[in-house]
Amino acid sequence: MAALATPPPGWTFGAVGTVAAMVNLSVGRRSAARWAAVGFRHWREKAVRRGVFARPGATTTWGLYPGHGTMQDGERREAFHQAFARALTFAAGQAKTVGIQVHVTHHKTAEEGYAKHEQTVSVHVPQGVVRHPERILATVEGEFAALGSLHPVKIRPLPEPIDRAGGWVGLDDGRYAATARITGWPEETDGDLMPSLLLDPDSSDRSLGVLYRPLPASQSRRSAKWQRAASEAFTLDKVKQDAEELSSGSTHGALVQGASLVDLDAYLTVWGESAQELDDNRWQTVLAADRHRIRLDWLTGQQHRAYAMTTPHAASTRKGTVL
């Protein structure tokens, strides 16, 4: 009792406070720093900033319909891809810094016995990257016009999220959406990837968005040089070194021929009329992706803004906004 009644020395308060600070500020599952970081992340995820999809600059969107049978014929499909690559190379060569973005979307809506398709191409030139952005847009429009039927379209307003969960979002137009980032593509396919993923009228409504960020020539060479140096310095697996050397050789050949490196992001959105229907459609999409060896990241916690990546609004998105 006498020991309890005696006040402790002052240094004990400092010792206890130091230990508490070290425990709470260190990285751990129950530290105060982790609680603060998680709380800030949740607050940022719930706060949708409209400026993310409305950066200053010039943006134009066209509806693109390739010639009938282009994607089914191997030679015509290869020519289509080469022409599209030339347009990206031109866009990259017009600026000294990264910024010009080309965004392509494909929307499939399944109706009674058939599927309705809509494809758009959007080009965004940020403010200050070039002096005359309208010249680039006009030239790129001519490049795309050679790929098929091209006509300007007016972008519809972006639907507002009114309900959300960890893996999906409910929009004000009555639809539910779940978006995944495509993190891995198959090395090769047997020709039924796009028919089963987007063209099948019996599958669910899906949207695919691909965002291209072509790098200028100087930055393409610098990026290729650093990638090769990093692979040689940090890769110990001999088989992986050989694979990266082959890839580096093909990249070097493309750069010598005047091509540009392209930073690419791809997103896939699955739609449904209810949360239950959305879960069923998402499961079927996961099975189709597994069959074709496509890796999907369903962006848990970012669904309130991830669905916009498969709409033309994503053309002006800053890199890294949707991880």
C-alpha positions as CSV (number, residue, x, y, z in Angstrom):
1,M,0.0,0.0,0.0
2,A,2.8,2.4,0.8
3,A,4.5,1.6,-2.6
4,L,1.2,2.3,-4.4
5,A,0.7,5.5,-2.5
6,T,4.2,6.8,-3.3
7,P,4.3,8.8,-6.6
8,P,6.6,7.2,-9.3
9,P,9.6,9.1,-10.5
10,G,9.1,11.4,-13.5
11,W,11.4,9.4,-15.8
12,T,8.9,6.5,-15.8
13,F,6.3,8.6,-17.6
14,G,8.9,9.4,-20.3
15,A,9.8,5.7,-20.6
16,V,6.2,4.6,-20.9
17,G,5.5,7.4,-23.5
18,T,8.5,6.4,-25.6
19,V,7.6,2.8,-25.6
20,A,4.0,3.6,-26.5
21,A,5.1,5.9,-29.3
22,M,7.5,3.3,-30.7
23,V,4.7,0.7,-30.7
24,N,2.1,2.9,-32.2
25,L,4.3,4.6,-34.9
26,S,6.0,1.4,-36.1
27,V,4.6,-0.5,-39.0
28,G,2.2,-3.1,-37.7
29,R,-1.4,-4.4,-37.9
30,R,-2.6,-2.4,-34.8
31,S,-0.4,0.6,-34.9
32,A,-1.8,4.1,-34.8
33,A,0.1,4.9,-38.0
34,R,-1.6,2.1,-39.8
35,W,-5.0,3.2,-38.5
36,A,-4.4,6.7,-39.7
37,A,-3.2,5.5,-43.2
38,V,-6.2,3.2,-43.6
39,G,-8.6,5.9,-42.5
40,F,-7.1,8.4,-45.0
41,R,-7.3,5.9,-47.8
42,H,-10.9,5.2,-47.1
43,W,-11.6,8.9,-47.0
44,R,-9.8,9.4,-50.4
45,E,-11.7,6.4,-51.9
46,K,-15.1,7.8,-50.9
47,A,-14.2,11.3,-52.2
48,V,-14.7,11.3,-55.9
49,R,-13.0,14.3,-57.5
50,R,-14.5,15.3,-60.8
51,G,-11.3,17.0,-61.8
52,V,-9.7,13.6,-62.2
53,F,-11.7,13.0,-65.4
54,A,-11.6,16.7,-66.6
55,R,-8.0,17.7,-66.9
56,P,-7.4,20.9,-68.9
57,G,-6.6,20.4,-72.6
58,A,-8.2,19.4,-75.9
59,T,-10.1,16.2,-76.1
60,T,-12.0,14.7,-79.1
61,T,-14.0,11.5,-79.3
62,W,-15.0,9.6,-82.4
63,G,-17.1,6.5,-83.0
64,L,-15.1,3.9,-84.9
65,Y,-16.5,1.0,-86.8
66,P,-13.9,-1.1,-88.7
67,G,-14.8,-2.7,-92.0
68,H,-16.8,-5.9,-91.8
69,G,-14.7,-8.9,-91.2
70,T,-11.5,-7.0,-90.3
71,M,-11.1,-8.6,-86.9
72,Q,-12.0,-12.1,-88.2
73,D,-9.4,-12.0,-91.0
74,G,-5.8,-12.4,-89.8
75,E,-4.1,-10.3,-92.5
76,R,-6.6,-7.5,-92.3
77,R,-6.5,-7.5,-88.5
78,E,-2.6,-7.2,-88.6
79,A,-2.9,-4.3,-91.0
80,F,-5.4,-2.6,-88.7
81,H,-3.0,-2.9,-85.8
82,Q,-0.1,-1.6,-87.8
83,A,-2.1,1.4,-88.9
84,F,-3.2,2.1,-85.3
85,A,0.5,1.8,-84.2
86,R,1.5,4.4,-86.8
87,A,-1.1,6.8,-85.3
88,L,0.3,6.3,-81.8
89,T,3.9,6.8,-83.1
90,F,2.9,10.1,-84.7
91,A,1.2,11.3,-81.5
92,A,4.3,10.4,-79.5
93,G,6.6,12.3,-81.9
94,Q,4.7,15.6,-81.5
95,A,5.6,16.3,-77.9
96,K,8.8,16.3,-75.9
97,T,7.1,15.2,-72.7
98,V,4.6,12.5,-71.9
99,G,1.0,13.6,-71.9
100,I,-0.9,12.7,-75.1
101,Q,-3.3,9.9,-74.5
102,V,-5.4,7.7,-76.8
103,H,-8.3,5.9,-75.2
104,V,-10.3,3.1,-76.9
105,T,-13.5,1.6,-75.6
106,H,-15.7,-1.3,-76.7
107,H,-19.2,-1.7,-75.2
108,K,-21.3,-4.8,-75.8
109,T,-25.0,-4.9,-74.8
110,A,-26.7,-8.2,-75.1
111,E,-30.3,-8.0,-76.3
112,E,-32.9,-10.6,-77.5
113,G,-30.8,-13.0,-79.5
114,Y,-28.1,-10.5,-80.6
115,A,-25.5,-8.2,-79.3
116,K,-25.2,-4.4,-79.8
117,H,-21.7,-3.1,-80.1
118,E,-20.3,0.5,-79.7
119,Q,-16.7,1.5,-80.1
120,T,-15.1,4.9,-79.4
121,V,-11.7,6.4,-79.8
122,S,-10.7,9.4,-77.7
123,V,-7.6,11.6,-78.0
124,H,-6.5,13.9,-75.2
125,V,-3.8,16.5,-75.6
126,P,-3.0,18.2,-72.2
127,Q,-2.7,21.9,-72.0
128,G,0.8,23.1,-72.5
129,V,2.2,19.9,-74.1
130,V,2.1,21.3,-77.6
131,R,1.4,24.7,-79.1
132,H,-1.3,23.7,-81.6
133,P,-3.3,20.7,-80.3
134,E,-5.9,21.0,-83.0
135,R,-3.2,20.1,-85.6
136,I,-2.5,16.8,-83.8
137,L,-6.2,16.0,-83.4
138,A,-6.8,16.7,-87.1
139,T,-3.9,14.5,-88.2
140,V,-4.8,11.7,-85.9
141,E,-8.4,11.8,-87.1
142,G,-7.1,11.3,-90.6
143,E,-5.1,8.3,-89.5
144,F,-8.2,6.7,-87.7
145,A,-10.5,7.5,-90.7
146,A,-8.4,5.0,-92.8
147,L,-9.3,2.2,-90.3
148,G,-13.0,2.2,-91.0
149,S,-16.1,4.4,-90.5
150,L,-15.3,7.3,-88.2
151,H,-17.6,10.0,-87.0
152,P,-17.5,12.4,-84.1
153,V,-19.7,11.6,-81.1
154,K,-20.9,13.6,-78.1
155,I,-19.9,12.1,-74.8
156,R,-22.8,11.2,-72.5
157,P,-22.6,12.5,-68.9
158,L,-20.9,10.2,-66.5
159,P,-23.4,8.2,-64.4
160,E,-23.3,9.1,-60.7
161,P,-22.7,6.3,-58.1
162,I,-25.5,6.1,-55.6
163,D,-24.7,2.7,-53.9
164,R,-21.5,0.9,-53.4
165,A,-19.8,-2.1,-51.9
166,G,-16.3,-3.5,-51.8
167,G,-16.5,-5.1,-55.3
168,W,-19.3,-3.2,-57.1
169,V,-21.0,0.2,-57.5
170,G,-24.7,1.1,-58.2
171,L,-25.3,3.9,-60.6
172,D,-28.1,6.4,-60.9
173,D,-29.2,4.9,-64.3
174,G,-30.3,1.7,-62.5
175,R,-27.3,-0.4,-63.5
176,Y,-24.7,-2.1,-61.3
177,A,-21.0,-2.3,-62.4
178,A,-17.9,-4.1,-61.4
179,T,-14.6,-3.1,-62.9
180,A,-11.3,-5.0,-63.0
181,R,-7.9,-3.9,-64.2
182,I,-6.3,-6.4,-66.7
183,T,-2.9,-7.1,-65.2
184,G,-1.8,-10.0,-67.5
185,W,-2.5,-11.0,-71.1
186,P,-2.0,-14.5,-72.6
187,E,1.1,-15.1,-74.7
188,E,-1.0,-16.5,-77.5
189,T,-4.7,-17.4,-78.2
190,D,-6.5,-19.9,-80.4
191,G,-8.5,-17.1,-82.0
192,D,-11.6,-17.2,-79.7
193,L,-10.5,-14.6,-77.2
194,M,-12.5,-11.6,-78.4
195,P,-15.5,-13.7,-79.6
196,S,-16.0,-15.2,-76.1
197,L,-15.0,-12.1,-74.2
198,L,-16.9,-9.4,-76.1
199,L,-18.7,-10.7,-79.1
200,D,-20.8,-13.6,-77.7
201,P,-24.5,-12.5,-77.6
202,D,-25.3,-14.9,-74.8
203,S,-22.7,-13.5,-72.4
204,S,-23.3,-10.6,-70.0
205,D,-23.0,-6.9,-70.9
206,R,-19.3,-5.9,-70.8
207,S,-17.2,-2.9,-71.6
208,L,-13.5,-2.9,-72.4
209,G,-11.3,0.2,-72.2
210,V,-7.7,0.5,-73.2
211,L,-5.7,3.6,-72.4
212,Y,-2.5,4.2,-74.5
213,R,0.2,6.7,-73.4
214,P,2.8,6.8,-76.2
215,L,6.2,7.9,-75.1
216,P,8.3,10.4,-77.1
217,A,11.3,9.0,-79.0
218,S,13.9,10.2,-76.5
219,Q,12.0,8.9,-73.5
220,S,11.3,5.6,-75.3
221,R,15.0,5.1,-75.8
222,R,15.8,6.1,-72.2
223,S,13.1,3.8,-70.8
224,A,14.4,0.9,-72.9
225,K,17.9,1.5,-71.7
226,W,17.0,1.6,-68.1
227,Q,14.8,-1.5,-68.4
228,R,17.6,-3.5,-69.9
229,A,20.1,-2.3,-67.3
230,A,17.7,-3.2,-64.5
231,S,17.0,-6.7,-65.9
232,E,20.8,-7.4,-66.2
233,A,21.6,-6.1,-62.7
234,F,18.8,-7.6,-60.7
235,T,17.7,-10.8,-62.5
236,L,19.4,-13.9,-61.3
237,D,17.3,-16.5,-63.0
238,K,19.1,-17.5,-66.2
239,V,15.9,-18.5,-68.0
240,K,14.3,-15.1,-67.1
241,Q,17.4,-13.3,-68.3
242,D,17.2,-15.0,-71.7
243,A,13.5,-14.2,-72.0
244,E,14.1,-10.5,-71.1
245,E,17.0,-10.4,-73.5
246,L,14.8,-11.6,-76.4
247,S,12.2,-9.0,-75.4
248,S,14.9,-6.3,-75.2
249,G,16.1,-7.3,-78.7
250,S,12.7,-6.9,-80.2
251,T,12.2,-3.6,-78.5
252,H,15.6,-2.4,-79.8
253,G,14.6,-3.4,-83.3
254,A,11.3,-1.6,-83.1
255,L,13.0,1.6,-81.8
256,V,15.5,1.5,-84.6
257,Q,12.7,1.3,-87.1
258,G,11.1,4.5,-85.6
259,A,8.5,3.0,-83.3
260,S,7.6,4.3,-79.8
261,L,7.1,2.6,-76.5
262,V,3.5,2.8,-75.2
263,D,2.4,2.7,-71.6
264,L,-0.8,0.7,-71.6
265,D,-3.7,0.2,-69.1
266,A,-6.7,-2.0,-69.8
267,Y,-9.9,-2.3,-67.8
268,L,-12.9,-4.6,-68.1
269,T,-16.4,-3.7,-66.7
270,V,-19.2,-6.1,-66.1
271,W,-22.8,-4.8,-65.9
272,G,-26.0,-6.1,-64.3
273,E,-29.5,-5.0,-63.5
274,S,-29.1,-6.0,-59.8
275,A,-26.4,-6.9,-57.4
276,Q,-27.2,-10.6,-57.7
277,E,-27.1,-10.5,-61.5
278,L,-23.9,-8.6,-61.3
279,D,-22.3,-11.3,-59.1
280,D,-23.4,-14.0,-61.6
281,N,-22.0,-12.1,-64.6
282,R,-18.8,-11.4,-62.8
283,W,-18.3,-15.1,-62.0
284,Q,-18.8,-16.0,-65.7
285,T,-16.3,-13.3,-66.6
286,V,-13.8,-14.7,-64.2
287,L,-14.2,-18.2,-65.7
288,A,-13.7,-16.8,-69.2
289,A,-10.6,-14.9,-68.1
290,D,-9.1,-18.0,-66.5
291,R,-9.7,-20.0,-69.6
292,H,-7.7,-17.5,-71.7
293,R,-5.1,-16.9,-68.9
294,I,-6.1,-13.3,-68.4
295,R,-5.3,-11.9,-64.9
296,L,-7.9,-9.5,-63.4
297,D,-7.6,-7.2,-60.4
298,W,-11.1,-6.2,-59.3
299,L,-9.9,-2.9,-57.6
300,T,-11.6,-3.4,-54.3
301,G,-12.4,0.0,-52.7
302,Q,-12.1,1.9,-56.0
303,Q,-15.3,0.8,-57.8
304,H,-16.9,4.2,-57.3
305,R,-14.5,5.7,-59.9
306,A,-13.1,2.6,-61.7
307,Y,-16.2,2.2,-63.9
308,A,-15.3,5.5,-65.6
309,M,-12.1,3.9,-67.0
310,T,-14.2,2.0,-69.6
311,T,-15.9,5.2,-70.8
312,P,-14.5,8.0,-73.0
313,H,-14.2,10.2,-69.8
314,A,-11.1,8.2,-68.9
315,A,-9.2,9.8,-71.9
316,S,-7.9,12.6,-69.7
317,T,-7.2,10.5,-66.5
318,R,-3.9,11.1,-64.8
319,K,-1.7,8.1,-64.6
320,G,-2.0,6.2,-61.3
321,T,-5.5,7.6,-60.4
322,V,-7.0,4.1,-60.6
323,L,-4.3,1.7,-59.4
